[in-house]
Amino acid sequence: MLTVLITGGAGYIGSHAVHGFLDAGYKVVVLDDLSTGVRENLAAAAQFYQGDIADRTLLDTVLRQHQIDGVLHFAGSAIVPASVGEPASYYRNNAFRSLELLDFLISRGVKRFLFSSSAAVYGIPANATPVSEASLLNPLNPYGWSKLIMEKILQAYDDAFGLRFVALRYFNAAGATAKLGEHHEPETHLIPNLLAVALGRKEYVSVFGDQYATPDGTAIRDYIHIADLCNAHLLALEYLRNGGASECLNLGNEHGYSVMEVIATARQITGGKIEVRVEPPRPGDPSCLVADAGKARSILGWKPKYPELERIIRTAWDWHRAHPEGYEQ
C-alpha cells in the first residue's frame, strides 16, 4: 500500500484530499498544526500528527515511522487581504517553512511533491482570459508572491536534486461532499458567505466593486468543485509515479461567472433573498480571471465531473443546511 503525507490535512482542501486518497486505497499520514484546520475534518483512518511543518524532530518521527511515497503540501496561510497587512507571516508560513519542509524531505529521499499553488501567481492578466500557464506571472500581493516563490524553489530543486513536482494553480475552489464542507474563521469566500446569509447567520454579503468592464459590472471568476480539484491531485501523483516531468498546471472549469451570476444562482437554489451591499473594489482584483486548463486535461487526463455552477452551489448548500453552524469547534 502506497503512503502519502498530507500537510494541512485538516483544512478545507486538505481534508477532502485525505478522504479522496483513502478512498483510492492509499495510506494517509496528516501533519497539521490546527491553527486554521479543524480536527473534526480528519478521517479516522488517517494517521494524524499535530505540529509545525518545519519541526525537524516531528518530521524525523513521521518519516521514521512511515515510508512516504509522495507529499501533498496544503499547509499555509491563504487570505489575500491579510497577506497585504501581514506580509512577513505569509512569507514565513508559505515560503520559509515550506522550504524547511522541502529540505528535510530531500535529505530523506522523498522526491515526489504536489504543491498547492494559486491563480494569484498571475496577478491581473496582461492578456485576455482564459489564462494559460504561459501567461505572465506577476502577483499583486504577498500571498501570490509566496506561492510563486515556492514554485521557483521547486524548479530549482528539480534541477539540483531531481525533485519531481506538480504545482497545481487553483482558481476558485468551492462546493462540498457528503462528508465535508467549507468552513473558515473568518470566512472570506463568496459562496459560503452567500449561504450563511440564506441561513440567517449573516445579514448581507459584500460585493466588492460593480463597475468592472464586465457585462454586469461585477468581477468574473472560475469556480472548481472541491472533488474535481482533489481528483486532479490523485492523477498528478500517479503521473509523477509513472515518471512524469515536473509541471505547473491550472485547475479550473474554463468558464467564468460574475459575482452577480453566483448570487442569482444561490438565490435560486436556497430560495432566500440574500441581501447584497456593494463595497469599494479591493485593490488588485482583476475584472476577469478564468483558467485555461487544457494542459491539466492533456497531461493528467483530468476531466471535471462537476463543472456546473448550479451543482457546485447545491452541494455546498446541502452541506451547510446539514451543518448550519459549520464545524462546532
N, C-alpha and C positions, 0 to 999 in steps of 0.2 A: 504493500500500500504506500503510495506517494504521500509525502508530508509537506504542507505549506505553512509558512509563518506569515500571519496577517497582522500588521501593526495597525493600531486604530480600529481594531475589530469590533469595538463596542459602539462605534459611531453609526450614522445613518447608512452610508455606503458600505463601510467595512462590515457591519453586521449582516447585511444582505449577501455580501461576498462569502462570509463564513458559512451561511446556510447553503449557498449555491455550491461551494466546494465540497461541503459534507454530503450534499445530495448527489454530487458527481462521483463519490467514492473516495475522496481524499481524507487523510487525517489532517486536522486543522489545529494549529497552535496559535493562540492570540496573545499579543502583547499590547497593553493599553494602560495608560495611567489614570483613566476615568476622569480626566479634567473636564472633558466635554462629552465623553461617551457614557452610555447607560448600561449598567450591569445587567439589567433585565433583557437587553438586546441579545445577549450571548446565548448561543445554543449550548445545551447541556453536554453535547458530545465533544465540544471543543475544549482543548486544554488551555486554561487561562493563566496568564502571568500578569500581575499588576505592577507597573513600573515604567520608567523612562526608557525610551528607545536608545538613549545614549549611555545607559548604565551598563558598563562593560562587565561588571560582576554578574548582573542579571542575564545579560546576553550570553555570557560564558555558561551559565547554568542551563539556559534554554538549548544552546547548541550542543552541549554535552549530553543532554537527555533526549534529544530528537535529531534524527538525520533529515535535515531540511533540504528539500529538492527545489524550492523556489520561494521567493518572498514577494508578498503584495504589500506595498507601503502606502497606507492611507493616513497614517498619523500626521497631524499638523494643524495649523490654525487656518481658518477658511472664511473669515468675514472681511470682505474687501474694504468697506469704510473703516473698520477698526485698524486695518493694516496701515492706513494713512496716518492715523493718530498714534499708533504704537509700532513704528517700523522695526525697532530693534527686536521686539518679541517675535515678529513674523520672520525676520531673517534668522533669528536664533532657532526658533522651532522648526521652520520649514527647510532651512538650508544647513545651518551648523549641526544641529542634532542629526539630521538625515545623513550628513557627511560622516559623522561619528559612527552611525549605524553601518553605513556602507563600508567604511574601513574595516570594521570588525568582521563583517560578512566575508569580505575579500580575504582577510587573514585566515579564515576558516574554510576557504574553498567554496563558498556559496556564490555562484555566478549566474543565477537567473533571477531577474529583478523586474517586477512590474511596478511602475510609478504612477501615482495618482496626480496627473497634471491637470491643466485647465485651459479653456479657451481664453483666459485672461492673458496668456502669453502674447496674444495678437494685438491687444490694445484696441484702438479704433482702426479697423481695416483700411489700408490705403486704397484698396480696390473694392469694387462691388462684391457683396457676398453672393454665393456661398464662399466661405473661407477655406482654402486648401492648406495643406501642410507646407506648401511652398510660399505662402504669404509672408509678408514682412512680420518679424517678431519684434514688437515694440510695446511692452507692457506700460500701463499707466499708473500703477500703484505697487507698493512693496509686495503685496500678495502675488501679483503676476510676475514680478521680478524674482521672487523667491522660487517660484516654480520653474522659471526659465533658467535660473542659475543651476538648479538641480539637474535639469536636462543637459546642460553643458558639462556638468561634472560627470554625469553618467556616460556621456560620449567620450570624455577624456579617460574614464576608467575602462571603457571598452578598448580604446586604443592602447592603454598601458598594461592592462591586466586581463584582457579577454572577457570582461564582464559582458553578458548579453542581457539587454533590457528592452522593454517596450514601455514607452511613456504614453499614456492614454490621456488625451486632452479632452476632458469632459466639457460639453456645453451645459445645458441646464438639467441636471438630474432631478427627477420628480416621480411621483406615484408611490405605490406601496404594494406589498404582497399580503397574502392571508396571515402571515406570521408577523410581519414587521411593517412599520410605517415611519413617517418623518416627524421628528420632534426635536427641536433645538431650543436652547435657552441662551440668549434671546433668539427668536425666530425672525430671520431676515428674508426668507424665500417667499415668493408671491403666492404660490398655490396653497401651502399650509396656512398662510395668513388669511387668504380668502375663505378657507373652510372654517377657520376659527371665528370669523365674523358670522358665517352662516349658522354656526353652533351657538352663537351668543356669547362667546368668550372674549370677543373684541368688538368695539363699537364700529370700526371702519377699517378700510385698508387704504394705504397711501399709494398714490400713483405719482411716480417721480418724473414729471415732465409730460406735457401734452402738446408740444409744439415741434416735435421732431419731423423730419422730412419723410414721413410715412403716411399711408392712406388715412389713418385716423389720428395722427399726431403723437401716438404713444410708441414706445420702443418695441422692436420686434426681436424675439428670441426663439431659439431652437430647443425644444424640450425632449428629453430622452427618458424612457421609463427605466426605473432602477433595476428591474430584472434584465432588461436588454443590456444595460451597462455592465452588470455583473457577468452575464454570459460572455461578453467580449473579453473579460479577464480570463475566464476558463479557456477560451480559444487562444488568447495571447500566450498563456503559459504552455499550452500544447504546441503552439508554433515555436516557442523557444526550445522546448524539449526535443522537437524534431529538427533542430539545427538552424532555425531561422536567425537571420541577422537582426541587429538592434534596429528599432524603428520608433518614430514618433507618429501617433495616429489620432485623428479626430474621432470623437464619438458623438454623433448627433443624428437626427432623423432627416436632415437636409430639407426641412420645411419650417418656416418661421411663423410665429403667431404674435400679434401685437398684445400689449398688456390688456387693452380693452376686449380683444377677442378671448383672451383667457378668462377675464371677468365674466363676459357674457356666457361662456361655456359653463363656468362654475355656477352661475345663477340658474342656468337651465337644469343642471344636474341636481343641485341642492334644493331648488325651489325657494331659495331665500333671496331677499332683496339685495343684500351685500352693499352697504354704503361705501362710497368712494370719496376720497378727498385728494385733490390734486396738489402736490407739493412741488417746489422747485426741482429741476433736474439735478441729479448728482453729478459732480464734476467727473469727466472722463467716461461717462456712459455712452457707448456707441448707439446710434439710432437703430442699427440692424446688425445682428450677429447670428449667422446661420452657417451650419457646418457643411462642408463638402466631405462626406465620409466614404468616398469611393475607395480610398486606399485601405481602410479597415475592411471593407467588404471584399476587396480583391485579395489582400494578403491573408486575412484571417478566415475568410469565408463567412463573415458575420452578416446577419440579416435581422434587423429588429422585428420582434413579434408583436410589439405594442406601439406602433408609430402614431396612432391617432390621439390627438389631444383629449378628445372626449373620454377615451378609455383610460388614459393616464390619470385624468382628474377623478374619474369614477372609482378607480382602485384606491386613490388617496381618500376619497370621501367615505368609502366603505370602512377603511381602517379608522378614520377619525371619528366616525359615528360609534364604532365599537370601543374607541378609546378617547372619549371627549376631553379628558384631562391629559392626554398624551401618556407618557410613562409616569406612573405615580410618583416615582422618585423625583 
